[in-house]
Amino acid sequence: MFVHFTVNTFTGKEWGDGTESPRIFDPHKLDARQWARTAKRCGFGSMILTAKHHDGFCLWPTRTTGHCIRNSPWRDGKGDVVREFADACRAEGLGVGFYLSPWDRNTPSYGQGEAYNDFYITQLEELLGNYGELVEVWFDGANGEGPNGKRQIYDWPRIHGTVRRMQPNAVIFGDAGPGVRWIGNEKGEAGTTCWSMVDPKRVPYAGFDASWVPEALMQGDPQGSEWRPGEADVSIRPGWFWHASEDDKVRTAANLMELYFKSVGRNSKLLLNVPPTSEGLLHENDVRALEEFFEMRRHLFASNLLEGAQVRASGGSTPAAVLDSSGDRYWQAPAGERSGWIEFESPAPITFDVLRLEEAIEHGQHIANHRVDAWQDGGWQTVCWGTTIGNARLARFAPCTASRIRVSVEFAYDTPRLRRVAQYRTRQES
């Protein structure tokens, strides 16, 4: 879960200009535990806070600038949103992450080269060194000054090196990685073909601009030399910050499920933004949508309808392992093979309309084309087909009833390995 929160929450803007007074920041009911409890209850694993957005206002009492929480009326200037956020996440067993905008519209040193890089690194070190272990540090290449505005060259090697030195276990998000990559849009949608590997020369740094960048980020590269899975960011509202005028424009649970299939279901990670109100609480409409979204996922994925089926394969080892929910085993085609199939026969016909496939990605992502067929009317009928699988591939289709299905790997760049095959049925409304 992404948490966008700053002075914009009080001004109604999406991009603050840096002239906002810290005095306007006063979320008098702020309860980071409410955020974290909601995230935990609704199935999220970690949260990322906008510790500083483009306006330059810092949600912690930084020593680098007066444009920070220390000069706000909230908690009489003695508060620390970052501290309360980190403590709340850990109390609920959630991972902690921070976003520190490289673009800063408040500080005079922005656009002055090394002077600003020094300023930025000092802020980064405060976040990395004072709030415990982090699971993710989030960067983008933001610089919206325009052709006549200030130009700042961000020192990405130094920035990434600082994270690796101070938080060696944290994943680094950036447009181009180096840990996980942006998926190339803010719609929460990965490419229908989505490799975890990339060619770093195609998108060499955050903010790199070329016509092929969106496609390269959405699709990845099967021949890529770096493992940089995609992360799909999107907001539960039209904007990234809370605006009262958008309280009735929150995404529905059904829409969130659609995003889930287009992100998690396409070998990506979903980073869903849920912004607190000016009171400092998640809005009831957002919470309701999250709870309904969780219930939809919980019900849909409650049990694999293939459990109890007989399993056989074109060759290789342990085909029945794909029904082992523990996830420690997998089916592997014979060494040297680039294709193969695995077949399931259930005691009685089963009606299903969702399929989940997973590769054993600790051995790499290799499957480039796959097809799923059902035995109907005396022959194999194609139910769905696709390209990449990776960590997860979710497919939805018209309800199909069959007692036999076959998953075929039509081509893989190396030995195919499937960790899981599962079929489900969407809840039928009475």
ChimeraX attribute file (.defattr): number of C-alpha atoms within 10 A of each C-alpha:
attribute: neighborCount
match mode: 1-to-1
recipient: residues
	/A:1	24
	/A:2	23
	/A:3	24
	/A:4	25
	/A:5	24
	/A:6	31
	/A:7	29
	/A:8	25
	/A:9	25
	/A:10	19
	/A:11	16
	/A:12	16
	/A:13	15
	/A:14	19
	/A:15	16
	/A:16	21
	/A:17	14
	/A:18	17
	/A:19	12
	/A:20	18
	/A:21	13
	/A:22	21
	/A:23	16
	/A:24	17
	/A:25	24
	/A:26	20
	/A:27	19
	/A:28	13
	/A:29	12
	/A:30	20
	/A:31	18
	/A:32	22
	/A:33	19
	/A:34	14
	/A:35	24
	/A:36	26
	/A:37	17
	/A:38	19
	/A:39	22
	/A:40	18
	/A:41	12
	/A:42	19
	/A:43	16
	/A:44	19
	/A:45	15
	/A:46	22
	/A:47	25
	/A:48	25
	/A:49	25
	/A:50	20
	/A:51	25
	/A:52	24
	/A:53	27
	/A:54	23
	/A:55	23
	/A:56	26
	/A:57	29
	/A:58	26
	/A:59	25
	/A:60	21
	/A:61	21
	/A:62	18
	/A:63	12
	/A:64	14
	/A:65	15
	/A:66	15
	/A:67	24
	/A:68	25
	/A:69	27
	/A:70	23
	/A:71	18
	/A:72	20
	/A:73	17
	/A:74	21
	/A:75	15
	/A:76	11
	/A:77	16
	/A:78	13
	/A:79	18
	/A:80	18
	/A:81	21
	/A:82	22
	/A:83	17
	/A:84	16
	/A:85	25
	/A:86	25
	/A:87	19
	/A:88	20
	/A:89	24
	/A:90	16
	/A:91	12
	/A:92	17
	/A:93	14
	/A:94	20
	/A:95	17
	/A:96	24
	/A:97	27
	/A:98	25
	/A:99	22
	/A:100	22
	/A:101	20
	/A:102	25
	/A:103	24
	/A:104	26
	/A:105	23
	/A:106	18
	/A:107	18
	/A:108	10
	/A:109	17
	/A:110	21
	/A:111	19
	/A:112	13
	/A:113	14
	/A:114	15
	/A:115	12
	/A:116	21
	/A:117	22
	/A:118	14
	/A:119	15
	/A:120	22
	/A:121	17
	/A:122	16
	/A:123	20
	/A:124	21
	/A:125	15
	/A:126	15
	/A:127	23
	/A:128	21
	/A:129	13
	/A:130	10
	/A:131	15
	/A:132	13
	/A:133	18
	/A:134	23
	/A:135	18
	/A:136	23
	/A:137	24
	/A:138	21
	/A:139	22
	/A:140	20
	/A:141	18
	/A:142	15
	/A:143	19
	/A:144	14
	/A:145	12
	/A:146	8
	/A:147	7
	/A:148	6
	/A:149	10
	/A:150	13
	/A:151	16
	/A:152	19
	/A:153	15
	/A:154	21
	/A:155	16
	/A:156	15
	/A:157	9
	/A:158	13
	/A:159	17
	/A:160	18
	/A:161	13
	/A:162	17
	/A:163	22
	/A:164	14
	/A:165	10
	/A:166	16
	/A:167	20
	/A:168	14
	/A:169	13
	/A:170	19
	/A:171	19
	/A:172	22
	/A:173	24
	/A:174	24
	/A:175	25
	/A:176	30
	/A:177	28
	/A:178	19
	/A:179	19
	/A:180	22
	/A:181	28
	/A:182	26
	/A:183	32
	/A:184	23
	/A:185	16
	/A:186	11
	/A:187	14
	/A:188	25
	/A:189	27
	/A:190	32
	/A:191	22
	/A:192	18
	/A:193	18
	/A:194	28
	/A:195	33
	/A:196	27
	/A:197	22
	/A:198	25
	/A:199	19
	/A:200	19
	/A:201	10
	/A:202	17
	/A:203	21
	/A:204	14
	/A:205	19
	/A:206	20
	/A:207	16
	/A:208	12
	/A:209	11
	/A:210	9
	/A:211	7
	/A:212	10
	/A:213	18
	/A:214	17
	/A:215	15
	/A:216	21
	/A:217	31
	/A:218	25
	/A:219	23
	/A:220	28
	/A:221	20
	/A:222	18
	/A:223	12
	/A:224	16
	/A:225	12
	/A:226	16
	/A:227	21
	/A:228	25
	/A:229	25
	/A:230	35
	/A:231	28
	/A:232	25
	/A:233	22
	/A:234	22
	/A:235	22
	/A:236	22
	/A:237	21
	/A:238	14
	/A:239	19
	/A:240	21
	/A:241	28
	/A:242	27
	/A:243	21
	/A:244	13
	/A:245	8
	/A:246	12
	/A:247	15
	/A:248	10
	/A:249	14
	/A:250	20
	/A:251	18
	/A:252	18
	/A:253	21
	/A:254	13
	/A:255	13
	/A:256	20
	/A:257	17
	/A:258	14
	/A:259	20
	/A:260	23
	/A:261	21
	/A:262	24
	/A:263	29
	/A:264	22
	/A:265	27
	/A:266	27
	/A:267	28
	/A:268	31
	/A:269	24
	/A:270	25
	/A:271	22
	/A:272	22
	/A:273	21
	/A:274	27
	/A:275	28
	/A:276	24
	/A:277	21
	/A:278	26
	/A:279	16
	/A:280	19
	/A:281	18
	/A:282	21
	/A:283	19
	/A:284	10
	/A:285	15
	/A:286	22
	/A:287	17
	/A:288	15
	/A:289	20
	/A:290	24
	/A:291	18
	/A:292	17
	/A:293	21
	/A:294	19
	/A:295	15
	/A:296	18
	/A:297	17
	/A:298	13
	/A:299	13
	/A:300	16
	/A:301	17
	/A:302	11
	/A:303	14
	/A:304	17
	/A:305	18
	/A:306	23
	/A:307	17
	/A:308	13
	/A:309	17
	/A:310	14
	/A:311	20
	/A:312	17
	/A:313	20
	/A:314	14
	/A:315	16
	/A:316	18
	/A:317	15
	/A:318	15
	/A:319	26
	/A:320	23
	/A:321	20
	/A:322	27
	/A:323	22
	/A:324	14
	/A:325	15
	/A:326	10
	/A:327	13
	/A:328	10
	/A:329	19
	/A:330	22
	/A:331	23
	/A:332	23
	/A:333	25
	/A:334	16
	/A:335	11
	/A:336	9
	/A:337	16
	/A:338	18
	/A:339	21
	/A:340	22
	/A:341	20
	/A:342	23
	/A:343	20
	/A:344	21
	/A:345	18
	/A:346	17
	/A:347	11
	/A:348	11
	/A:349	12
	/A:350	17
	/A:351	16
	/A:352	19
	/A:353	16
	/A:354	20
	/A:355	21
	/A:356	18
	/A:357	21
	/A:358	23
	/A:359	27
	/A:360	22
	/A:361	16
	/A:362	7
	/A:363	11
	/A:364	17
	/A:365	25
	/A:366	24
	/A:367	25
	/A:368	23
	/A:369	18
	/A:370	21
	/A:371	16
	/A:372	20
	/A:373	19
	/A:374	21
	/A:375	17
	/A:376	15
	/A:377	8
	/A:378	6
	/A:379	9
	/A:380	14
	/A:381	14
	/A:382	15
	/A:383	20
	/A:384	17
	/A:385	16
	/A:386	16
	/A:387	20
	/A:388	26
	/A:389	27
	/A:390	26
	/A:391	25
	/A:392	24
	/A:393	25
	/A:394	20
	/A:395	19
	/A:396	17
	/A:397	11
	/A:398	10
	/A:399	13
	/A:400	15
	/A:401	16
	/A:402	17
	/A:403	17
	/A:404	22
	/A:405	24
	/A:406	22
	/A:407	21
	/A:408	19
	/A:409	24
	/A:410	18
	/A:411	18
	/A:412	20
	/A:413	15
	/A:414	18
	/A:415	20
	/A:416	29
	/A:417	28
	/A:418	24
	/A:419	25
	/A:420	24
	/A:421	25
	/A:422	19
	/A:423	22
	/A:424	21
	/A:425	21
	/A:426	16
	/A:427	9
	/A:428	5
	/A:429	4
	/A:430	3
